[in-house]
Each structure stands twice: as structure tokens, then as C-alpha cells.
Amino acid sequence: MGYNLNVTIDKSSGFCFGVVYAIDMAEDILDHDEYLYCLGDIVHNDEEVLRLKSKGLRIIDHEDLRNLQNEKVLIRAHGEAPSTYELALKNNLTLIDASCPVVLKLQNRIKNSHDDDEQILIFGKHGHAEVIGLQGQTNGNAIVFQDIAELDTLELPNKFTLYSQTTKSTDKFYQIKDELLNRGYDVKANDTICRQVSNRYEELERFVADFDKIVFVSGKKSSNGKVLFDVCKKYNPNTHFISNTDELTKSWFNANDKVGICGATSTPMWLMEKVKATLEDY
């Protein structure tokens, strides 16, 4: 028996401009060159990384970079710490810099708009590429936290500046700011969250309300995927998280369901199209 699912892909889902820019840059080079090194996963989506690897993209880490000389290396949208650029000069590496403009602007603010003794706090995910790059702008002196409870055990100065990783939740950032003000700290808060990401919360809120079931497609490593999935789940409890079509389960759906497909800023449109085709085959 066919399910006759009525499937729609969210128009505002898919790559943000920072990711599009990095992938376009990689593909342009791979059209001429046999291979291109990329420092870290070009995007937090395994399916897209596999597609680009088959074209000659070689993913390396910082350890590999130390041993690399006279090569071209792509810096992905997340940006890098100053030490990466210093190493590139030393090893005669040509950097193809696809750092997202929103991230670069934030790096600049952190680096250039503070006195040396000013404490900087960054609300972000520990070990995330963007956060490592941001912390590098402060010579490693910034305090990174992903949950306000982490600050309870620290001796914070009375006055500090608060920044955020660009893909964090705006609501959560302002809750943290208010909580720190309530605790009596003198907080200068810089909302540096990317609007291309935060605008998606409202778009998704509206989108998911129209469907019986939602399939949210994202890589498991995507920070922004976790945040956006939570938004979907909040406004439509019948939301399922998948990373590829193998994870779809037929029993999630009933005949004639209206199904919405959406994804993170690191989810390629071709993958959402593939999910749609699979669902329509049921």
C-alpha cells in the first residue's frame, strides 16, 4: 500500500552564504587542480564532505598542517586563529581564505576593540572550530563557556565583555546577559549572532506548524543543527532528526501525511531533495 505522502522542502533551509562561499571556492579550485587541502571539515555534514572528497578535497587537521609545505590550503567558513596564519608563512603555504565575513568581523572586534587587561567571555561550544579561532584572537585569555553553570566555579572580574559564537541561540544569549547583570556584574554584551541563522528560528516556527510530521536533516556535528532541531521540535513535537536517508523509518508516517523537510545551515539542498524523493517512494 502506498503512503501518498505530501512532501515539501523548506525554502529557507540549506547552506548559509558562508558555507556556499567556501564550497564554491573549493569547487572552483578542484576544477583546475587535482586536489586541495582543507583545514578541518569544510562543513559539518558528512554527506557533503564525501561528495567533495570524491572531487579531490583532502581534509587535514592542525597536526598535518605542521608537516605540510609549499601547498594550497583552504580555510573554511569557521575561521582560524592567528597561529594558523603564522604557520602558513613559515611553511610557505598558500591560504585560500573562505572565512565567513560574519566570523571575520567578530574576530576583528575581539582582537582590536579591547584594552589588554579587559576580560572577555565567549558563549560558545568548547572545542568548536569557530570558538578556537575566536579564542586565538585573545591569545587564549578569553573564558569560553557553553552553559552559565560553568561560570559558578570561576572568579570573574566585576566588569567584562560578553561575546557569542555566531551560530548560538539569540534568546539564550540574552538570557545569559540578563542573568549576569542580575548577579551584579558590569557586562558589556556584544550580540554577534549571525542573523542568517537567527532569522531561521522564526521561519522554522512558521514552517513546521503546517505539517503532520517534520524531517530535520543535519550532520550530527552541526552546532546550528542542534539549535534548529530544538526549535522544530518545540513547535512540532512530531519532528525526527536524520543525517541521511538510511535513517528514515517508514513507521513514523501515516497515509496522506503532510511532511515538511528542513535542515541546518550546513545541510546541502541535494540531500534534502534525496530525502524528499525517498519519502515520495513510500
Contacts in CASP RR format, 6 or more apart in sequence:
PFRMAT RR
TARGET T0000
AUTHOR 0000-0000-0000
METHOD contacts of the structure
MODEL  1
MGYNLNVTIDKSSGFCFGVVYAIDMAEDILDHDEYLYCLGDIVHNDEEVL
RLKSKGLRIIDHEDLRNLQNEKVLIRAHGEAPSTYELALKNNLTLIDASC
PVVLKLQNRIKNSHDDDEQILIFGKHGHAEVIGLQGQTNGNAIVFQDIAE
LDTLELPNKFTLYSQTTKSTDKFYQIKDELLNRGYDVKANDTICRQVSNR
YEELERFVADFDKIVFVSGKKSSNGKVLFDVCKKYNPNTHFISNTDELTK
SWFNANDKVGICGATSTPMWLMEKVKATLEDY
1 255 0 8 1.000
2 255 0 8 1.000
2 282 0 8 1.000
3 250 0 8 1.000
3 253 0 8 1.000
3 254 0 8 1.000
3 255 0 8 1.000
3 256 0 8 1.000
3 257 0 8 1.000
3 282 0 8 1.000
4 255 0 8 1.000
4 256 0 8 1.000
5 253 0 8 1.000
5 256 0 8 1.000
5 257 0 8 1.000
5 258 0 8 1.000
5 259 0 8 1.000
5 279 0 8 1.000
5 280 0 8 1.000
5 282 0 8 1.000
6 256 0 8 1.000
6 257 0 8 1.000
6 258 0 8 1.000
6 259 0 8 1.000
7 259 0 8 1.000
7 260 0 8 1.000
7 261 0 8 1.000
7 276 0 8 1.000
7 279 0 8 1.000
7 280 0 8 1.000
8 211 0 8 1.000
8 258 0 8 1.000
8 259 0 8 1.000
8 260 0 8 1.000
8 261 0 8 1.000
9 260 0 8 1.000
9 261 0 8 1.000
9 262 0 8 1.000
9 269 0 8 1.000
9 272 0 8 1.000
9 273 0 8 1.000
9 276 0 8 1.000
10 203 0 8 1.000
10 204 0 8 1.000
10 207 0 8 1.000
10 260 0 8 1.000
10 261 0 8 1.000
10 262 0 8 1.000
10 263 0 8 1.000
12 199 0 8 1.000
12 200 0 8 1.000
12 203 0 8 1.000
12 204 0 8 1.000
12 207 0 8 1.000
13 200 0 8 1.000
13 204 0 8 1.000
13 261 0 8 1.000
13 262 0 8 1.000
13 263 0 8 1.000
13 264 0 8 1.000
13 267 0 8 1.000
13 272 0 8 1.000
14 263 0 8 1.000
14 264 0 8 1.000
14 265 0 8 1.000
14 266 0 8 1.000
14 267 0 8 1.000
14 268 0 8 1.000
14 269 0 8 1.000
14 272 0 8 1.000
15 23 0 8 1.000
15 43 0 8 1.000
15 265 0 8 1.000
15 266 0 8 1.000
15 267 0 8 1.000
15 268 0 8 1.000
15 269 0 8 1.000
16 100 0 8 1.000
16 194 0 8 1.000
16 196 0 8 1.000
16 197 0 8 1.000
16 265 0 8 1.000
17 100 0 8 1.000
17 196 0 8 1.000
18 77 0 8 1.000
18 98 0 8 1.000
18 100 0 8 1.000
18 101 0 8 1.000
18 102 0 8 1.000
19 43 0 8 1.000
19 77 0 8 1.000
19 100 0 8 1.000
19 265 0 8 1.000
19 266 0 8 1.000
21 77 0 8 1.000
21 98 0 8 1.000
21 100 0 8 1.000
22 42 0 8 1.000
22 43 0 8 1.000
22 74 0 8 1.000
22 76 0 8 1.000
22 77 0 8 1.000
22 98 0 8 1.000
22 100 0 8 1.000
23 42 0 8 1.000
23 43 0 8 1.000
23 48 0 8 1.000
23 52 0 8 1.000
25 74 0 8 1.000
25 96 0 8 1.000
25 98 0 8 1.000
26 36 0 8 1.000
26 38 0 8 1.000
26 42 0 8 1.000
26 52 0 8 1.000
26 57 0 8 1.000
26 74 0 8 1.000
26 98 0 8 1.000
27 52 0 8 1.000
27 55 0 8 1.000
29 36 0 8 1.000
29 72 0 8 1.000
29 74 0 8 1.000
29 96 0 8 1.000
30 36 0 8 1.000
30 52 0 8 1.000
30 55 0 8 1.000
30 56 0 8 1.000
30 57 0 8 1.000
33 72 0 8 1.000
34 56 0 8 1.000
35 56 0 8 1.000
35 57 0 8 1.000
35 58 0 8 1.000
36 56 0 8 1.000
36 57 0 8 1.000
36 58 0 8 1.000
36 72 0 8 1.000
36 74 0 8 1.000
36 96 0 8 1.000
37 58 0 8 1.000
37 60 0 8 1.000
37 68 0 8 1.000
37 71 0 8 1.000
37 72 0 8 1.000
37 73 0 8 1.000
37 74 0 8 1.000
38 57 0 8 1.000
38 58 0 8 1.000
38 59 0 8 1.000
38 60 0 8 1.000
38 73 0 8 1.000
38 74 0 8 1.000
38 76 0 8 1.000
39 60 0 8 1.000
39 61 0 8 1.000
39 62 0 8 1.000
39 65 0 8 1.000
39 73 0 8 1.000
39 74 0 8 1.000
39 75 0 8 1.000
39 76 0 8 1.000
39 80 0 8 1.000
39 84 0 8 1.000
40 59 0 8 1.000
40 60 0 8 1.000
40 61 0 8 1.000
40 76 0 8 1.000
40 129 0 8 1.000
41 49 0 8 1.000
41 59 0 8 1.000
41 76 0 8 1.000
41 221 0 8 1.000
42 48 0 8 1.000
42 49 0 8 1.000
42 52 0 8 1.000
42 57 0 8 1.000
42 59 0 8 1.000
42 74 0 8 1.000
42 76 0 8 1.000
43 49 0 8 1.000
43 76 0 8 1.000
43 77 0 8 1.000
43 266 0 8 1.000
44 219 0 8 1.000
44 221 0 8 1.000
44 222 0 8 1.000
44 223 0 8 1.000
44 264 0 8 1.000
44 266 0 8 1.000
45 218 0 8 1.000
45 219 0 8 1.000
45 222 0 8 1.000
45 264 0 8 1.000
45 266 0 8 1.000
45 267 0 8 1.000
45 268 0 8 1.000
45 271 0 8 1.000
46 219 0 8 1.000
46 221 0 8 1.000
46 243 0 8 1.000
46 244 0 8 1.000
47 219 0 8 1.000
47 243 0 8 1.000
47 244 0 8 1.000
47 268 0 8 1.000
47 271 0 8 1.000
48 266 0 8 1.000
48 268 0 8 1.000
48 271 0 8 1.000
49 57 0 8 1.000
49 59 0 8 1.000
51 268 0 8 1.000
53 59 0 8 1.000
57 74 0 8 1.000
60 68 0 8 1.000
60 73 0 8 1.000
62 84 0 8 1.000
65 73 0 8 1.000
65 84 0 8 1.000
65 87 0 8 1.000
65 88 0 8 1.000
65 91 0 8 1.000
65 93 0 8 1.000
66 87 0 8 1.000
66 91 0 8 1.000
68 91 0 8 1.000
68 93 0 8 1.000
69 91 0 8 1.000
69 92 0 8 1.000
69 93 0 8 1.000
70 91 0 8 1.000
70 92 0 8 1.000
70 93 0 8 1.000
71 93 0 8 1.000
71 94 0 8 1.000
72 93 0 8 1.000
72 94 0 8 1.000
72 95 0 8 1.000
72 96 0 8 1.000
73 88 0 8 1.000
73 93 0 8 1.000
73 94 0 8 1.000
73 95 0 8 1.000
73 96 0 8 1.000
74 95 0 8 1.000
74 96 0 8 1.000
74 98 0 8 1.000
75 84 0 8 1.000
75 95 0 8 1.000
75 96 0 8 1.000
75 97 0 8 1.000
75 98 0 8 1.000
75 99 0 8 1.000
76 98 0 8 1.000
76 99 0 8 1.000
76 129 0 8 1.000
77 98 0 8 1.000
77 99 0 8 1.000
77 100 0 8 1.000
77 103 0 8 1.000
78 99 0 8 1.000
78 100 0 8 1.000
78 103 0 8 1.000
78 128 0 8 1.000
78 129 0 8 1.000
78 130 0 8 1.000
78 133 0 8 1.000
79 99 0 8 1.000
79 100 0 8 1.000
79 103 0 8 1.000
79 104 0 8 1.000
79 107 0 8 1.000
79 129 0 8 1.000
79 130 0 8 1.000
79 133 0 8 1.000
80 99 0 8 1.000
80 133 0 8 1.000
81 132 0 8 1.000
81 133 0 8 1.000
81 135 0 8 1.000
81 136 0 8 1.000
81 137 0 8 1.000
82 136 0 8 1.000
82 137 0 8 1.000
83 136 0 8 1.000
85 95 0 8 1.000
87 93 0 8 1.000
88 94 0 8 1.000
88 95 0 8 1.000
99 107 0 8 1.000
100 166 0 8 1.000
100 194 0 8 1.000
102 166 0 8 1.000
102 192 0 8 1.000
102 194 0 8 1.000
102 196 0 8 1.000
103 130 0 8 1.000
103 166 0 8 1.000
105 192 0 8 1.000
106 134 0 8 1.000
106 163 0 8 1.000
106 166 0 8 1.000
106 192 0 8 1.000
107 133 0 8 1.000
107 134 0 8 1.000
107 137 0 8 1.000
109 163 0 8 1.000
109 190 0 8 1.000
109 192 0 8 1.000
110 120 0 8 1.000
110 122 0 8 1.000
110 134 0 8 1.000
110 137 0 8 1.000
110 138 0 8 1.000
110 142 0 8 1.000
110 163 0 8 1.000
111 137 0 8 1.000
111 138 0 8 1.000
114 120 0 8 1.000
114 161 0 8 1.000
118 159 0 8 1.000
118 160 0 8 1.000
118 161 0 8 1.000
119 141 0 8 1.000
119 143 0 8 1.000
119 156 0 8 1.000
119 157 0 8 1.000
119 159 0 8 1.000
119 160 0 8 1.000
119 161 0 8 1.000
120 138 0 8 1.000
120 141 0 8 1.000
120 142 0 8 1.000
120 143 0 8 1.000
120 160 0 8 1.000
120 161 0 8 1.000
120 163 0 8 1.000
121 142 0 8 1.000
121 143 0 8 1.000
121 144 0 8 1.000
121 145 0 8 1.000
121 151 0 8 1.000
121 156 0 8 1.000
121 160 0 8 1.000
121 161 0 8 1.000
121 162 0 8 1.000
121 163 0 8 1.000
122 131 0 8 1.000
122 134 0 8 1.000
122 135 0 8 1.000
122 142 0 8 1.000
122 143 0 8 1.000
122 144 0 8 1.000
122 145 0 8 1.000
122 162 0 8 1.000
122 163 0 8 1.000
122 164 0 8 1.000
122 165 0 8 1.000
123 145 0 8 1.000
123 146 0 8 1.000
123 162 0 8 1.000
123 163 0 8 1.000
123 164 0 8 1.000
123 165 0 8 1.000
123 168 0 8 1.000
123 172 0 8 1.000
123 173 0 8 1.000
123 176 0 8 1.000
124 131 0 8 1.000
124 144 0 8 1.000
124 145 0 8 1.000
124 146 0 8 1.000
124 164 0 8 1.000
124 165 0 8 1.000
124 168 0 8 1.000
125 131 0 8 1.000
125 146 0 8 1.000
125 165 0 8 1.000
125 223 0 8 1.000
126 144 0 8 1.000
126 146 0 8 1.000
128 165 0 8 1.000
128 223 0 8 1.000
130 165 0 8 1.000
130 166 0 8 1.000
130 167 0 8 1.000
131 144 0 8 1.000
131 165 0 8 1.000
134 142 0 8 1.000
134 163 0 8 1.000
134 165 0 8 1.000
135 142 0 8 1.000
135 144 0 8 1.000
136 142 0 8 1.000
142 163 0 8 1.000
143 151 0 8 1.000
143 154 0 8 1.000
143 156 0 8 1.000
145 151 0 8 1.000
148 176 0 8 1.000
148 179 0 8 1.000
148 180 0 8 1.000
151 180 0 8 1.000
156 185 0 8 1.000
158 185 0 8 1.000
158 186 0 8 1.000
159 185 0 8 1.000
159 186 0 8 1.000
159 187 0 8 1.000
159 188 0 8 1.000
160 185 0 8 1.000
160 186 0 8 1.000
160 187 0 8 1.000
160 188 0 8 1.000
161 187 0 8 1.000
161 188 0 8 1.000
161 189 0 8 1.000
161 190 0 8 1.000
162 176 0 8 1.000
162 177 0 8 1.000
162 180 0 8 1.000
162 187 0 8 1.000
162 188 0 8 1.000
162 189 0 8 1.000
162 190 0 8 1.000
163 190 0 8 1.000
163 192 0 8 1.000
164 173 0 8 1.000
164 190 0 8 1.000
164 191 0 8 1.000
164 192 0 8 1.000
164 193 0 8 1.000
165 223 0 8 1.000
166 192 0 8 1.000
166 193 0 8 1.000
166 194 0 8 1.000
166 197 0 8 1.000
167 193 0 8 1.000
167 194 0 8 1.000
167 197 0 8 1.000
167 223 0 8 1.000
167 224 0 8 1.000
167 227 0 8 1.000
167 265 0 8 1.000
168 193 0 8 1.000
168 223 0 8 1.000
168 227 0 8 1.000
169 193 0 8 1.000
169 198 0 8 1.000
169 201 0 8 1.000
169 227 0 8 1.000
170 191 0 8 1.000
170 193 0 8 1.000
170 198 0 8 1.000
170 201 0 8 1.000
173 189 0 8 1.000
173 191 0 8 1.000
173 193 0 8 1.000
174 189 0 8 1.000
174 191 0 8 1.000
177 187 0 8 1.000
177 189 0 8 1.000
180 187 0 8 1.000
181 187 0 8 1.000
196 265 0 8 1.000
197 224 0 8 1.000
197 227 0 8 1.000
197 265 0 8 1.000
200 228 0 8 1.000
200 231 0 8 1.000
200 265 0 8 1.000
201 228 0 8 1.000
201 231 0 8 1.000
204 228 0 8 1.000
204 231 0 8 1.000
204 232 0 8 1.000
204 235 0 8 1.000
204 262 0 8 1.000
205 231 0 8 1.000
205 235 0 8 1.000
207 260 0 8 1.000
207 262 0 8 1.000
208 214 0 8 1.000
208 232 0 8 1.000
208 235 0 8 1.000
208 236 0 8 1.000
208 239 0 8 1.000
208 260 0 8 1.000
208 262 0 8 1.000
209 235 0 8 1.000
209 236 0 8 1.000
210 258 0 8 1.000
210 260 0 8 1.000
211 236 0 8 1.000
211 257 0 8 1.000
211 258 0 8 1.000
211 259 0 8 1.000
211 260 0 8 1.000
212 238 0 8 1.000
212 254 0 8 1.000
212 257 0 8 1.000
212 258 0 8 1.000
212 259 0 8 1.000
213 236 0 8 1.000
213 238 0 8 1.000
213 239 0 8 1.000
213 240 0 8 1.000
213 252 0 8 1.000
213 253 0 8 1.000
213 257 0 8 1.000
213 258 0 8 1.000
213 259 0 8 1.000
213 260 0 8 1.000
214 232 0 8 1.000
214 236 0 8 1.000
214 238 0 8 1.000
214 239 0 8 1.000
214 240 0 8 1.000
214 259 0 8 1.000
214 260 0 8 1.000
214 261 0 8 1.000
214 262 0 8 1.000
215 239 0 8 1.000
215 240 0 8 1.000
215 242 0 8 1.000
215 248 0 8 1.000
215 259 0 8 1.000
215 260 0 8 1.000
215 261 0 8 1.000
215 262 0 8 1.000
215 275 0 8 1.000
215 279 0 8 1.000
216 225 0 8 1.000
216 228 0 8 1.000
216 229 0 8 1.000
216 232 0 8 1.000
216 239 0 8 1.000
216 240 0 8 1.000
216 241 0 8 1.000
216 242 0 8 1.000
216 261 0 8 1.000
216 262 0 8 1.000
216 263 0 8 1.000
217 242 0 8 1.000
217 243 0 8 1.000
217 261 0 8 1.000
217 262 0 8 1.000
217 263 0 8 1.000
217 264 0 8 1.000
217 267 0 8 1.000
217 271 0 8 1.000
217 272 0 8 1.000
217 275 0 8 1.000
218 225 0 8 1.000
218 226 0 8 1.000
218 228 0 8 1.000
218 229 0 8 1.000
218 241 0 8 1.000
218 243 0 8 1.000
218 263 0 8 1.000
218 264 0 8 1.000
218 266 0 8 1.000
218 267 0 8 1.000
219 225 0 8 1.000
219 243 0 8 1.000
219 264 0 8 1.000
219 266 0 8 1.000
219 267 0 8 1.000
220 243 0 8 1.000
222 264 0 8 1.000
222 265 0 8 1.000
222 266 0 8 1.000
222 267 0 8 1.000
224 264 0 8 1.000
224 265 0 8 1.000
224 266 0 8 1.000
225 263 0 8 1.000
225 264 0 8 1.000
225 265 0 8 1.000
225 266 0 8 1.000
225 267 0 8 1.000
228 262 0 8 1.000
228 263 0 8 1.000
228 264 0 8 1.000
229 239 0 8 1.000
229 241 0 8 1.000
229 264 0 8 1.000
232 239 0 8 1.000
232 262 0 8 1.000
233 239 0 8 1.000
240 249 0 8 1.000
240 252 0 8 1.000
242 248 0 8 1.000
242 275 0 8 1.000
244 271 0 8 1.000
245 274 0 8 1.000
245 275 0 8 1.000
245 278 0 8 1.000
248 275 0 8 1.000
248 278 0 8 1.000
248 279 0 8 1.000
250 282 0 8 1.000
253 259 0 8 1.000
253 279 0 8 1.000
253 282 0 8 1.000
259 279 0 8 1.000
261 272 0 8 1.000
261 275 0 8 1.000
261 276 0 8 1.000
261 279 0 8 1.000
262 272 0 8 1.000
263 272 0 8 1.000
END
